[in-house]
Amino acid sequence: MAPSEMYELPLWEQITFCLQMLDTALLECKSRGAAMVKAEADYYTAKERESFELLEAGYTNTYIQTVIKGRPKVSEAMTEYHAAQVEYENAREARNVWKKKLDTLREQYSREWGQAGIGD
C-alpha cells in the first residue's frame, strides 16, 4: 500500500500501518548508519595511507594537507562517505516523519475515544 492510501483506512489500521512504516524506517536508519560509519572509516584510512605515501616521497605536511583530497583514492572515498551520510540523514528524516504521523494519529485516536466516553 502506498503511504498516500493510508488515510483511506480506519484510524486503528492507520496507526498499525504507521507502526509498520516506523519499524521499516528504523531498520533502514540502522543499516544506512552502519554504511555511513564504514564509509567514514574507509575515507580516513585512504586519507592516512595517501598521506604516508606522500610523506615517504618527501613532500611536506603543508603540501600533503593541500592536495590530499584531490588524490583519486581519497576523493573517491570522500565521495562515498558524503553519499552515505546523505542517505543516513534521509533515513533519519523519514523515521522522524513516521514518528510524527504516529503521534498525530494516536492523539486523534485518544480524542475520538475520549469524546465517545469510552475512556472514562
Beta strands, then each sheet from edge to edge (+ up, - down):
end
